[in-house]
Amino acid sequence: MTIYQVDAFTDKPFTGNPAGVCILPEPRDETWMQLVAAEMNLSETAFIVEQGHVYNLRWFTPSIEVDLCGHATLASAHILWETGVVADDRIIQFNSKSGVLKAGRDGDWIDLDFPVEPAREVQPPRELPTALDVKPLWVGRNRLDYMVEVDSEKAVRDMHPNFGMLAEVPCRGVIVTSRAHSHDYDFVSRFFAPASGIDEDPVTGSAHCCLTPYWQEKLGKKPLVARQVSKREGLLRVSVKHDRTFIAGRAVTVLRCELLETCA
């Protein structure tokens, strides 16, 4: 059984967000998938099983299964095309815990069709601004995450959260965002999820299901170019139409390994 490691939302190796991708010949139990994800020790490992003309897709961090993951979906589509499992011109449909997700190719870019996950303004829990050590301009919450807007790209880049305190906030993760300083992109973000076993996720596609409707309305334009400004960084093209978020990125395969028969 082959497992691939793909750097997603980038066109250069060793940047973007690494994801594991495992194409299964048949469904496997959750315990085994969780053990493999822990062994890979990446922010997410995706497991794909073909069912007719669609693919069942599940994502695991080193410690838990998650309901939605953008970069590992991008990586999965990239591997299905790159290995010839799926023809280059075919749209890939994934069945997931967040419903039907689709991926298509546009040159060397991959377009993802994801749900919209807008945030509504809320009063943040007391520990949130303290854990982030920022003064929020706006705080919102959706079914997955908190989103915090701050006043500058510098503030986003310079953050050093208290991850122990942040892990106590009851949510999947925390998105911190601001308008971009550069004219090359429209907004920036970082994503912290210590409660899900990931202190900082390098480039988070699913967070943009929340970020995109917020910035599209606030900036009054679409499509938007987004940069996630973690240490590895990554670039995304995003827009919202009706109740769907369209996220585009590139991907590079960096590793291919074989799972030994005694482990499989």
C-alpha positions as CSV (number, residue, x, y, z in Angstrom):
1,M,0.0,0.0,0.0
2,T,1.5,3.3,-1.1
3,I,1.3,6.5,1.0
4,Y,2.2,9.8,-0.7
5,Q,3.2,13.1,0.9
6,V,2.1,16.2,-1.0
7,D,2.9,19.9,-0.3
8,A,-0.4,21.7,-1.0
9,F,-1.2,25.3,-1.9
10,T,2.2,25.8,-3.4
11,D,4.2,25.0,-6.5
12,K,7.6,24.6,-4.6
13,P,8.6,21.6,-2.5
14,F,9.0,22.1,1.2
15,T,6.5,25.0,1.3
16,G,2.8,25.1,1.6
17,N,1.0,22.5,3.8
18,P,2.1,18.8,3.7
19,A,-0.6,16.2,3.7
20,G,-0.5,12.4,3.6
21,V,-2.6,10.6,1.0
22,C,-3.5,6.9,1.1
23,I,-5.6,5.3,-1.6
24,L,-7.2,2.2,0.0
25,P,-8.3,-0.9,-1.9
26,E,-11.1,-1.3,0.5
27,P,-12.5,0.5,3.6
28,R,-10.5,0.3,6.8
29,D,-11.5,0.8,10.4
30,E,-11.0,4.2,12.2
31,T,-8.5,2.8,14.7
32,W,-6.1,1.7,11.9
33,M,-6.5,5.0,10.0
34,Q,-5.8,7.0,13.2
35,L,-2.7,5.0,13.9
36,V,-1.4,5.6,10.3
37,A,-2.1,9.3,10.6
38,A,-0.3,9.4,14.0
39,E,2.7,7.6,12.3
40,M,2.7,10.1,9.4
41,N,2.6,12.9,12.0
42,L,1.3,15.5,9.5
43,S,-1.4,18.0,10.1
44,E,-3.8,15.7,8.1
45,T,-3.6,12.4,6.4
46,A,-6.4,11.6,3.8
47,F,-7.8,8.2,3.2
48,I,-9.5,7.6,-0.2
49,V,-11.7,4.6,-1.2
50,E,-13.3,4.4,-4.6
51,Q,-17.0,3.7,-4.6
52,G,-18.4,3.5,-8.1
53,H,-17.5,6.8,-9.8
54,V,-17.0,8.7,-6.6
55,Y,-14.4,8.6,-3.8
56,N,-15.1,8.4,-0.1
57,L,-12.7,10.7,1.7
58,R,-11.8,11.0,5.4
59,W,-9.2,13.1,7.1
60,F,-7.2,12.4,10.3
61,T,-4.8,14.6,12.3
62,P,-2.3,12.7,14.4
63,S,-4.9,12.6,17.2
64,I,-8.5,13.0,15.8
65,E,-10.7,12.7,12.8
66,V,-11.8,16.1,11.4
67,D,-15.0,17.0,9.4
68,L,-13.4,19.2,6.8
69,C,-9.9,19.6,5.4
70,G,-9.0,21.6,2.3
71,H,-5.3,21.0,1.8
72,A,-5.6,17.2,2.1
73,T,-8.5,17.2,-0.4
74,L,-6.3,19.2,-2.8
75,A,-3.5,16.7,-2.2
76,S,-5.9,13.8,-2.8
77,A,-7.1,15.1,-6.1
78,H,-3.5,15.9,-7.1
79,I,-2.5,12.2,-6.5
80,L,-5.5,10.7,-8.2
81,W,-4.6,12.7,-11.4
82,E,-0.8,12.4,-11.1
83,T,-0.9,8.6,-10.7
84,G,-3.4,8.2,-13.6
85,V,-6.1,6.7,-11.4
86,V,-8.4,9.5,-12.7
87,A,-8.1,11.0,-16.2
88,D,-6.8,14.6,-16.4
89,D,-10.0,16.0,-17.7
90,R,-12.4,14.3,-15.3
91,I,-14.0,16.2,-12.4
92,I,-13.4,14.3,-9.1
93,Q,-16.3,13.9,-6.6
94,F,-15.6,13.2,-3.0
95,N,-18.1,12.1,-0.4
96,S,-17.1,13.4,3.0
97,K,-18.4,14.3,6.5
98,S,-19.1,17.8,5.1
99,G,-21.1,16.5,2.1
100,V,-20.1,16.3,-1.5
101,L,-16.8,18.1,-2.5
102,K,-15.5,18.4,-6.1
103,A,-12.2,19.0,-7.6
104,G,-11.3,20.0,-11.2
105,R,-8.1,21.0,-13.1
106,D,-7.3,24.4,-14.5
107,G,-3.8,24.1,-15.9
108,D,-1.5,23.4,-12.9
109,W,-4.1,24.8,-10.5
110,I,-6.7,22.6,-8.8
111,D,-10.2,24.1,-8.2
112,L,-12.1,22.9,-5.1
113,D,-15.8,23.2,-4.7
114,F,-16.4,23.5,-0.9
115,P,-19.3,24.6,1.4
116,V,-19.5,28.1,2.8
117,E,-19.0,28.2,6.5
118,P,-19.7,31.9,7.5
119,A,-19.0,33.2,10.9
120,R,-21.4,35.3,13.0
121,E,-20.1,37.9,15.4
122,V,-19.9,36.7,18.9
123,Q,-18.5,37.7,22.3
124,P,-15.2,35.8,22.5
125,P,-14.4,33.6,25.5
126,R,-12.2,35.5,27.9
127,E,-9.2,33.3,27.4
128,L,-9.2,33.8,23.6
129,P,-7.7,37.3,23.2
130,T,-5.3,36.5,26.1
131,A,-4.1,33.3,24.5
132,L,-3.5,35.1,21.2
133,D,-2.1,38.2,22.9
134,V,-3.9,40.5,20.4
135,K,-6.6,43.2,20.4
136,P,-9.4,41.9,18.2
137,L,-11.2,44.2,15.8
138,W,-13.9,41.6,15.3
139,V,-14.5,38.0,16.5
140,G,-16.8,35.5,14.9
141,R,-17.7,31.9,15.2
142,N,-18.9,29.2,12.9
143,R,-19.6,25.5,13.5
144,L,-15.9,24.7,13.4
145,D,-13.7,27.7,14.4
146,Y,-13.4,31.1,15.9
147,M,-12.2,33.9,13.5
148,V,-10.4,36.9,14.8
149,E,-9.7,40.0,12.7
150,V,-6.7,42.2,13.8
151,D,-5.5,45.5,12.6
152,S,-2.5,44.6,10.4
153,E,-0.6,41.9,8.5
154,K,2.3,42.6,10.8
155,A,0.2,41.7,13.8
156,V,-0.8,38.4,12.2
157,R,2.8,37.6,11.2
158,D,4.3,38.5,14.6
159,M,1.9,36.5,16.8
160,H,3.2,34.0,19.3
161,P,0.1,32.4,20.9
162,N,0.0,30.5,24.2
163,F,-0.9,27.1,22.8
164,G,-1.7,25.6,26.2
165,M,-4.3,28.3,26.9
166,L,-5.6,28.2,23.3
167,A,-6.2,24.4,23.6
168,E,-8.8,25.2,26.2
169,V,-10.9,27.2,23.8
170,P,-13.9,25.0,22.8
171,C,-13.5,24.8,19.0
172,R,-11.7,23.0,16.3
173,G,-9.3,25.9,15.7
174,V,-8.8,29.7,15.7
175,I,-8.3,31.7,12.5
176,V,-6.5,35.1,12.8
177,T,-6.7,37.4,9.8
178,S,-6.2,40.9,8.5
179,R,-6.2,42.9,5.3
180,A,-3.0,42.4,3.3
181,H,-0.2,44.9,3.3
182,S,1.0,43.9,-0.1
183,H,-0.9,44.5,-3.4
184,D,-0.1,41.0,-4.5
185,Y,-2.9,39.5,-2.3
186,D,-6.0,40.7,-0.6
187,F,-5.9,39.3,2.9
188,V,-3.7,37.1,5.2
189,S,-4.4,34.6,7.9
190,R,-2.9,32.0,10.2
191,F,-4.6,29.0,11.7
192,F,-4.1,27.5,15.2
193,A,-5.6,24.2,16.3
194,P,-3.9,22.9,19.4
195,A,-7.1,21.3,20.6
196,S,-7.0,19.2,17.4
197,G,-3.4,18.2,17.9
198,I,-1.9,20.9,15.6
199,D,-0.4,24.0,17.1
200,E,-0.3,25.8,13.8
201,D,-1.5,24.5,10.4
202,P,0.6,25.9,7.6
203,V,-2.1,26.5,4.9
204,T,-5.7,25.7,5.8
205,G,-8.2,25.4,2.9
206,S,-11.2,24.8,5.1
207,A,-10.5,28.0,7.1
208,H,-11.1,29.9,3.8
209,C,-14.7,28.6,3.8
210,C,-15.1,31.1,6.6
211,L,-12.5,33.8,5.5
212,T,-13.7,34.1,1.9
213,P,-17.4,35.2,2.6
214,Y,-16.1,37.6,5.2
215,W,-13.5,39.3,3.1
216,Q,-15.5,39.2,-0.1
217,E,-18.2,41.2,1.6
218,K,-15.9,43.5,3.4
219,L,-13.6,44.3,0.4
220,G,-16.4,44.2,-2.1
221,K,-14.5,42.2,-4.7
222,K,-14.1,38.7,-6.1
223,P,-12.2,36.6,-6.8
224,L,-9.7,37.2,-4.0
225,V,-6.1,36.2,-3.5
226,A,-5.3,34.9,-0.1
227,R,-1.9,34.2,1.6
228,Q,-1.6,32.2,4.7
229,V,1.5,33.6,6.4
230,S,2.8,30.6,8.5
231,K,6.5,29.8,8.4
232,R,5.9,27.6,5.2
233,E,3.3,30.0,3.6
234,G,0.9,29.3,0.8
235,L,-1.2,31.0,-1.8
236,L,-4.9,30.5,-2.6
237,R,-7.4,32.0,-5.1
238,V,-10.9,32.1,-3.5
239,S,-14.4,33.3,-4.2
240,V,-18.0,32.6,-3.0
241,K,-20.9,32.0,-5.2
242,H,-24.3,31.2,-3.7
243,D,-23.6,28.7,-0.9
244,R,-20.3,27.4,-2.2
245,T,-16.7,28.4,-1.6
246,F,-14.3,28.0,-4.6
247,I,-10.7,27.5,-3.5
248,A,-7.9,27.1,-6.0
249,G,-4.3,26.0,-5.3
250,R,-1.4,24.1,-6.6
251,A,0.4,21.0,-5.2
252,V,3.7,19.1,-5.4
253,T,4.4,15.5,-4.5
254,V,7.5,15.2,-2.4
255,L,7.5,11.6,-1.0
256,R,6.2,8.2,-1.9
257,C,6.5,5.3,0.6
258,E,5.3,1.7,0.9
259,L,3.4,0.6,4.0
260,L,4.9,-2.8,5.0
261,E,2.6,-5.8,4.8
262,T,2.9,-6.3,8.6
263,C,1.4,-2.8,9.1
264,A,-1.2,-2.9,6.4
